[in-house]
Amino acid sequence: MKKVNPHIDLGTGYVLISRLPFDQAIKIREFLPESSTLSFNTAEGFVSDALEYSLYEYWYDFHHTSPEPEFDF
């Protein structure tokens, strides 16, 4: 699975763990402590499972291993 793009709100990039691809969501929840998640209000409503994009990006680049090789066609 490829790296997801961040949501941008008030100049801050974040990802919603619940909207990550299934394998990424499971693995990142196992890797990070629950205290790493953020909760805040956005224009769309209350968000309770946000993660700073920089933290997601670090995890993806250095700790996430994809079970299948990725090929670009």
Secondary structure as a PSIPRED ss2 file (coil, helix, strand):
# PSIPRED VFORMAT (PSIPRED V4.0)

   1 M C   1.000  0.000  0.000
   2 K C   1.000  0.000  0.000
   3 K C   1.000  0.000  0.000
   4 V C   1.000  0.000  0.000
   5 N C   1.000  0.000  0.000
   6 P C   1.000  0.000  0.000
   7 H E   0.000  0.000  1.000
   8 I E   0.000  0.000  1.000
   9 D E   0.000  0.000  1.000
  10 L C   1.000  0.000  0.000
  11 G C   1.000  0.000  0.000
  12 T E   0.000  0.000  1.000
  13 G E   0.000  0.000  1.000
  14 Y E   0.000  0.000  1.000
  15 V E   0.000  0.000  1.000
  16 L E   0.000  0.000  1.000
  17 I H   0.000  1.000  0.000
  18 S H   0.000  1.000  0.000
  19 R H   0.000  1.000  0.000
  20 L C   1.000  0.000  0.000
  21 P C   1.000  0.000  0.000
  22 F H   0.000  1.000  0.000
  23 D H   0.000  1.000  0.000
  24 Q H   0.000  1.000  0.000
  25 A H   0.000  1.000  0.000
  26 I H   0.000  1.000  0.000
  27 K H   0.000  1.000  0.000
  28 I H   0.000  1.000  0.000
  29 R H   0.000  1.000  0.000
  30 E H   0.000  1.000  0.000
  31 F H   0.000  1.000  0.000
  32 L C   1.000  0.000  0.000
  33 P C   1.000  0.000  0.000
  34 E H   0.000  1.000  0.000
  35 S H   0.000  1.000  0.000
  36 S H   0.000  1.000  0.000
  37 T C   1.000  0.000  0.000
  38 L E   0.000  0.000  1.000
  39 S E   0.000  0.000  1.000
  40 F E   0.000  0.000  1.000
  41 N E   0.000  0.000  1.000
  42 T E   0.000  0.000  1.000
  43 A C   1.000  0.000  0.000
  44 E C   1.000  0.000  0.000
  45 G E   0.000  0.000  1.000
  46 F E   0.000  0.000  1.000
  47 V E   0.000  0.000  1.000
  48 S E   0.000  0.000  1.000
  49 D E   0.000  0.000  1.000
  50 A E   0.000  0.000  1.000
  51 L E   0.000  0.000  1.000
  52 E E   0.000  0.000  1.000
  53 Y H   0.000  1.000  0.000
  54 S H   0.000  1.000  0.000
  55 L H   0.000  1.000  0.000
  56 Y H   0.000  1.000  0.000
  57 E H   0.000  1.000  0.000
  58 Y H   0.000  1.000  0.000
  59 W H   0.000  1.000  0.000
  60 Y H   0.000  1.000  0.000
  61 D H   0.000  1.000  0.000
  62 F H   0.000  1.000  0.000
  63 H C   1.000  0.000  0.000
  64 H C   1.000  0.000  0.000
  65 T C   1.000  0.000  0.000
  66 S C   1.000  0.000  0.000
  67 P C   1.000  0.000  0.000
  68 E C   1.000  0.000  0.000
  69 P C   1.000  0.000  0.000
  70 E C   1.000  0.000  0.000
  71 F C   1.000  0.000  0.000
  72 D C   1.000  0.000  0.000
  73 F C   1.000  0.000  0.000
